[in-house]
């Protein structure tokens, strides 16, 4: 289910984004890389490659066999995690770039079993473990993280 376009920006305003979310929902990732990258869980919504328009100084880093992460080169704001598996390319765009997180609710927690003590999302959301998440990537024919 698609939703209306959202516009957002990084902290300094140098990067501007227009995104068409795949669905009106947020996901939170608790993997070690996302927590180190964001300082907490990475909260995002999914966008198809053709649904994202970006301008400004973007830098990226290949963080695993299947993904890269991007940030504003001016202020360092987290922009997106991009799944790079051929045929499955998707952007997980940082919800914090958009007013009121695009107005969406949290529906899924990824790497839920990796959350630090004291991190707990309330409500009835789908919780996906490290093993379940990595099995999904393995089914796409991708390897382990470096």
Buried (B, 14 or more C-beta within 10 A) or exposed (E): EEBEEBEBBBBEEBBBBBBBBBEBBBBBBBBEBBBEBBEEBBBBBBBBEEBBEBEBEBEBEEBBBBBBBBBBBBEEBBBBBBBBBEEEEBBBBBBBBBEEBBEBEBBBBBBBEBBEEEBEBEEEBEBBBBEEBBEEBEEEEBEEBE
